[in-house]
Amino acid sequence: MFWPTKKDLKTAMEVFALFQWALSALVIVITVIMVNLYLVVFTSFWPVTVLMLLWLAFDWKTPERGGRRFNCVRRWCLWKHYSNYFPLKIVKTKDIPTNHNYILACHPHGLLSHSWFGHFSTDTTGFSKIFPGITPYMLTLGAFFWVPFLREYIMSTGACSVSQSSIDFLLTQKGTGNMLVVVVGGLAECKYSMPGSTTLFLKKRQGFVRTALRYGVSLIPAYAFGEADLYDQHIFTPGSFISHFQKWFQKMVHVYPCAFYGRGFTKNSWGLLPYSQPVTTIVGEPLPLPKIENPSQEIVAKYHTLYIDALRKLFDQHKTKFGISETQELVII
């Protein structure tokens, strides 16, 4: 008779943790829509929907006012299984003083940003011990906070809106020791996420530098070695119908529809699970920036170049430890 071993149970919990987070947004959105439609159309409990909408209107600004984190959620044992699947590891290169605020720029985006979620939206990889006194705020799209219940779940992990008003509040109204975490390449970088790739969509991304200058906060580069290797991606023939569709879709909604795949539940099968291989995030040294309320484009470009130089230096110092050849460089497009 088959009886699962401890290793089987451990693997099952890790897979469950991955799918739970990846699918929770879809499940919550569909459930909220269907339940409220049912209440309004088929029952006399429509006031429940009205109350829900009133609460949403009343609480609308919370994701832009520091969110509503719950450390008990950030420390769920479920997230430990999530991080152990790869496993994820974070390494600091220099102590970060708590008497300043920071913008941590993360590279690369990857397809689902597994490492960034594991390090900064949970506290199971040791962030609070490695960076004592620093509070991370993962900044994400405001659209995630439009749906009741989903917004509460996301905010409980410490995430906030990436809007300008949110950034302004976190850097001016929450004291010091705050680290705003931004995955700079965004969804536009997904098309370059494939094993062996070191291409970053960064040349035109200067907004985070302008923001850091406006508030006089330091920029911290961070690179996750292995994040781009978690999925394979099928590249369609240039000029084909699907290739044209991908470019058209990206132009219309700024999201590149990737045909990606990973591993399945059995050995040598393919599916939507990421490959279980280590991802190590190296957090670099803070790059101090002066406070300039209205920086010119020339000043922004100057400090953007300095940031890229610091990122390249961080990458070059550590790349050979993670199987990248000495001659391979970051490609900035």
C-alpha positions as CSV (number, residue, x, y, z in Angstrom):
1,M,0.0,0.0,0.0
2,F,1.3,3.4,-1.0
3,W,2.1,5.6,2.0
4,P,3.5,9.1,1.5
5,T,7.0,9.7,2.9
6,K,8.0,12.9,4.8
7,K,9.7,14.0,1.6
8,D,6.5,13.5,-0.4
9,L,4.6,15.6,2.2
10,K,7.2,18.3,2.1
11,T,7.1,18.5,-1.7
12,A,3.3,18.5,-1.6
13,M,3.2,21.5,0.8
14,E,5.7,23.4,-1.2
15,V,3.7,22.9,-4.4
16,F,0.5,23.9,-2.6
17,A,2.1,27.1,-1.3
18,L,3.2,28.0,-4.8
19,F,-0.2,27.4,-6.4
20,Q,-2.0,29.0,-3.5
21,W,-0.3,32.3,-4.1
22,A,-0.3,32.2,-7.9
23,L,-4.0,31.3,-8.1
24,S,-5.4,33.1,-5.1
25,A,-5.9,36.4,-7.1
26,L,-7.9,34.6,-9.8
27,V,-10.0,32.5,-7.4
28,I,-10.8,35.5,-5.1
29,V,-11.8,37.8,-8.1
30,I,-14.1,35.1,-9.6
31,T,-15.6,34.3,-6.2
32,V,-16.3,37.9,-5.3
33,I,-17.9,38.6,-8.7
34,M,-20.1,35.5,-8.8
35,V,-21.2,35.7,-5.2
36,N,-22.2,39.3,-5.5
37,L,-24.1,38.7,-8.7
38,Y,-26.0,35.9,-7.1
39,L,-26.8,38.1,-4.1
40,V,-28.1,41.0,-6.2
41,V,-29.9,39.0,-8.9
42,F,-31.3,35.9,-7.1
43,T,-31.7,36.9,-3.4
44,S,-32.9,39.7,-1.2
45,F,-29.5,40.1,0.4
46,W,-28.3,42.8,-2.1
47,P,-27.6,45.2,0.9
48,V,-24.6,43.0,1.6
49,T,-23.1,44.0,-1.7
50,V,-24.0,47.6,-1.1
51,L,-22.2,47.5,2.3
52,M,-19.2,45.9,0.6
53,L,-19.0,48.7,-1.9
54,L,-19.4,51.4,0.8
55,W,-16.5,49.9,2.7
56,L,-14.4,49.8,-0.5
57,A,-15.2,53.5,-1.1
58,F,-14.4,54.4,2.6
59,D,-11.2,52.4,2.6
60,W,-10.1,53.2,-1.0
61,K,-7.0,55.3,0.0
62,T,-5.5,52.7,2.5
63,P,-3.2,51.1,-0.2
64,E,-1.8,54.6,-0.7
65,R,-1.4,55.2,3.0
66,G,1.0,52.5,4.0
67,G,-1.4,49.6,3.6
68,R,-2.5,47.3,6.4
69,R,0.1,44.7,7.0
70,F,-0.2,41.8,9.5
71,N,3.0,40.3,10.6
72,C,1.2,37.1,11.5
73,V,0.4,36.7,7.8
74,R,3.9,37.5,6.7
75,R,5.2,34.8,9.0
76,W,2.8,32.0,7.9
77,C,4.6,28.6,7.8
78,L,3.0,28.3,4.4
79,W,5.5,30.9,3.1
80,K,8.4,28.9,4.5
81,H,7.3,26.0,2.3
82,Y,7.1,28.5,-0.6
83,S,10.6,29.7,-0.1
84,N,12.0,26.2,0.5
85,Y,10.7,25.0,-2.9
86,F,13.5,26.7,-4.8
87,P,15.1,27.5,-2.2
88,L,15.3,31.3,-1.9
89,K,18.2,33.1,-0.2
90,I,18.9,36.7,0.4
91,V,22.4,38.1,1.0
92,K,23.4,41.6,2.0
93,T,26.7,43.2,1.0
94,K,26.5,46.1,3.4
95,D,24.6,47.2,6.5
96,I,21.7,49.6,5.9
97,P,21.3,52.4,8.5
98,T,17.7,52.8,9.9
99,N,17.8,56.6,10.0
100,H,17.1,56.9,6.2
101,N,14.6,55.8,3.7
102,Y,15.4,53.8,0.6
103,I,14.2,52.7,-2.8
104,L,15.3,49.1,-3.5
105,A,15.3,48.4,-7.3
106,C,15.0,44.7,-8.1
107,H,16.3,42.9,-11.2
108,P,15.3,40.9,-13.1
109,H,11.5,40.9,-13.0
110,G,11.3,37.2,-14.0
111,L,7.9,35.8,-15.1
112,L,6.2,35.7,-11.7
113,S,8.8,37.5,-9.5
114,H,9.0,34.6,-7.1
115,S,12.1,35.8,-5.2
116,W,10.8,39.3,-4.7
117,F,7.6,38.1,-3.2
118,G,9.4,35.6,-1.0
119,H,11.8,38.1,0.4
120,F,9.8,41.2,0.8
121,S,6.1,40.2,1.1
122,T,6.9,37.4,3.7
123,D,9.4,37.2,6.5
124,T,10.4,33.6,6.1
125,T,13.8,34.2,4.3
126,G,15.1,36.2,7.2
127,F,14.7,39.8,6.0
128,S,13.9,41.2,9.5
129,K,17.0,39.5,10.9
130,I,19.3,40.4,8.1
131,F,18.1,44.0,7.9
132,P,17.0,44.8,11.5
133,G,14.9,48.0,11.8
134,I,14.1,48.2,8.1
135,T,10.5,47.9,7.0
136,P,10.0,46.7,3.3
137,Y,7.0,47.9,1.3
138,M,6.5,45.9,-1.9
139,L,4.9,48.3,-4.4
140,T,2.6,46.8,-7.0
141,L,-0.1,47.8,-9.4
142,G,-3.1,49.7,-8.0
143,A,-5.5,47.5,-9.8
144,F,-4.8,44.7,-7.3
145,F,-6.5,46.8,-4.7
146,W,-9.8,47.3,-6.5
147,V,-11.3,44.0,-5.5
148,P,-12.7,43.4,-2.0
149,F,-11.0,40.6,0.0
150,L,-8.2,40.4,-2.6
151,R,-7.0,43.8,-1.5
152,E,-7.0,42.8,2.1
153,Y,-5.0,39.7,1.4
154,I,-2.4,41.6,-0.6
155,M,-2.1,44.4,1.9
156,S,-1.7,41.9,4.8
157,T,1.7,40.9,3.2
158,G,2.9,44.6,3.4
159,A,2.2,45.5,-0.2
160,C,1.1,49.0,-1.2
161,S,0.2,50.8,-4.4
162,V,2.9,52.0,-6.6
163,S,1.1,55.3,-7.2
164,Q,2.9,58.6,-6.7
165,S,0.7,59.5,-3.7
166,S,1.6,56.2,-2.1
167,I,5.3,56.8,-2.6
168,D,5.0,60.3,-1.3
169,F,3.2,59.1,1.9
170,L,5.8,56.3,2.6
171,L,8.8,58.6,2.1
172,T,7.4,61.6,4.1
173,Q,4.8,60.4,6.6
174,K,6.1,57.1,7.9
175,G,9.3,58.2,9.5
176,T,12.6,56.5,8.6
177,G,13.8,52.9,8.1
178,N,11.4,52.4,5.2
179,M,12.4,50.4,2.1
180,L,10.2,50.8,-1.0
181,V,10.7,47.7,-3.2
182,V,10.2,48.2,-6.9
183,V,10.7,45.6,-9.6
184,V,11.9,48.1,-12.2
185,G,11.7,46.1,-15.4
186,G,8.0,45.4,-14.9
187,L,5.9,43.2,-17.2
188,A,7.8,44.5,-20.2
189,E,10.8,42.6,-19.1
190,C,9.0,39.2,-19.1
191,K,9.8,38.6,-22.8
192,Y,13.5,38.4,-21.9
193,S,13.0,36.1,-19.0
194,M,14.5,32.7,-20.0
195,P,17.3,30.4,-18.8
196,G,20.7,32.0,-19.3
197,S,19.4,35.5,-20.0
198,T,20.9,38.5,-18.4
199,T,18.9,41.1,-20.3
200,L,17.2,43.9,-18.4
201,F,14.6,46.4,-19.6
202,L,16.1,49.4,-17.9
203,K,17.4,52.0,-20.4
204,K,14.0,53.8,-20.5
205,R,13.1,53.2,-16.9
206,Q,14.2,56.4,-15.2
207,G,11.1,57.2,-13.1
208,F,12.5,55.5,-10.0
209,V,15.7,57.6,-10.2
210,R,13.6,60.8,-10.6
211,T,11.6,59.8,-7.5
212,A,14.7,59.1,-5.5
213,L,16.1,62.5,-6.4
214,R,12.9,64.3,-5.5
215,Y,13.0,62.9,-2.0
216,G,16.7,62.6,-1.6
217,V,16.7,58.9,-0.8
218,S,19.3,56.3,-1.6
219,L,18.9,53.8,-4.3
220,I,19.8,50.2,-3.6
221,P,20.4,47.8,-6.5
222,A,19.4,44.1,-6.0
223,Y,19.9,41.2,-8.4
224,A,18.3,37.8,-8.1
225,F,20.6,35.2,-9.6
226,G,18.4,32.3,-10.9
227,E,15.1,34.2,-11.1
228,A,15.2,34.2,-14.9
229,D,16.0,30.5,-15.0
230,L,12.7,29.3,-13.3
231,Y,10.8,28.9,-16.5
232,D,11.4,28.2,-20.2
233,Q,9.8,30.3,-22.8
234,H,8.8,29.3,-26.4
235,I,10.0,31.9,-28.9
236,F,7.8,32.0,-32.0
237,T,9.3,32.5,-35.4
238,P,9.8,36.2,-36.1
239,G,7.2,37.4,-38.6
240,S,4.7,34.7,-37.8
241,F,1.1,35.4,-36.9
242,I,1.6,34.7,-33.2
243,S,4.8,36.8,-33.1
244,H,2.8,39.8,-34.6
245,F,0.0,39.2,-32.1
246,Q,2.5,39.3,-29.2
247,K,3.9,42.6,-30.4
248,W,0.5,44.1,-31.0
249,F,-0.8,43.0,-27.6
250,Q,2.3,44.5,-25.9
251,K,1.8,47.8,-27.8
252,M,-1.9,48.0,-26.8
253,V,-1.7,47.0,-23.1
254,H,2.0,47.1,-22.3
255,V,2.0,43.4,-21.3
256,Y,3.9,40.9,-23.3
257,P,1.9,37.6,-23.5
258,C,4.6,34.9,-23.0
259,A,4.3,31.3,-23.9
260,F,6.1,30.0,-20.8
261,Y,6.3,26.6,-19.1
262,G,8.2,24.9,-16.3
263,R,8.0,21.5,-14.8
264,G,5.1,19.3,-14.0
265,F,4.2,17.1,-11.1
266,T,6.2,14.1,-12.3
267,K,9.9,13.8,-13.3
268,N,10.7,15.0,-16.9
269,S,7.2,16.4,-17.4
270,W,6.3,20.0,-18.2
271,G,3.7,22.2,-16.6
272,L,3.3,25.5,-14.8
273,L,5.5,24.8,-11.8
274,P,8.8,26.7,-11.7
275,Y,11.9,24.7,-11.8
276,S,13.1,23.9,-8.3
277,Q,16.5,25.5,-8.4
278,P,18.2,28.0,-6.0
279,V,17.5,31.7,-6.4
280,T,20.0,33.9,-4.5
281,T,19.2,37.7,-4.2
282,I,22.2,39.9,-3.7
283,V,21.3,43.3,-2.1
284,G,23.9,45.9,-3.0
285,E,25.3,49.0,-1.3
286,P,23.0,52.1,-1.0
287,L,23.8,54.8,-3.7
288,P,23.2,58.2,-2.0
289,L,21.4,60.8,-4.1
290,P,21.0,64.5,-3.5
291,K,17.6,66.0,-2.9
292,I,16.4,67.9,-5.9
293,E,12.7,68.7,-6.0
294,N,12.5,69.2,-9.7
295,P,15.4,67.5,-11.3
296,S,16.1,68.1,-15.0
297,Q,16.2,65.3,-17.5
298,E,20.0,65.7,-17.7
299,I,20.4,65.2,-13.9
300,V,18.1,62.2,-14.0
301,A,20.1,60.7,-16.8
302,K,23.3,61.3,-15.0
303,Y,22.2,59.5,-11.8
304,H,20.5,56.8,-13.9
305,T,23.9,56.1,-15.5
306,L,25.5,56.0,-12.0
307,Y,22.9,53.5,-10.9
308,I,23.4,51.2,-13.9
309,D,27.2,51.3,-13.2
310,A,26.5,50.3,-9.6
311,L,24.2,47.5,-10.7
312,R,26.8,46.2,-13.3
313,K,29.5,46.2,-10.5
314,L,27.2,44.2,-8.2
315,F,26.5,41.7,-11.0
316,D,30.1,41.3,-12.0
317,Q,31.3,40.8,-8.4
318,H,29.0,37.9,-7.9
319,K,28.1,36.3,-11.2
320,T,30.8,33.6,-11.3
321,K,29.5,32.2,-8.0
322,F,26.2,31.3,-9.7
323,G,27.5,29.6,-12.9
324,I,27.7,32.7,-15.1
325,S,30.9,33.0,-17.1
326,E,33.3,35.8,-16.4
327,T,32.8,37.2,-19.9
328,Q,29.0,37.4,-19.8
329,E,27.7,40.9,-19.0
330,L,24.4,42.5,-18.2
331,V,22.5,43.6,-21.4
332,I,20.6,46.9,-20.8
333,I,18.0,47.6,-23.3
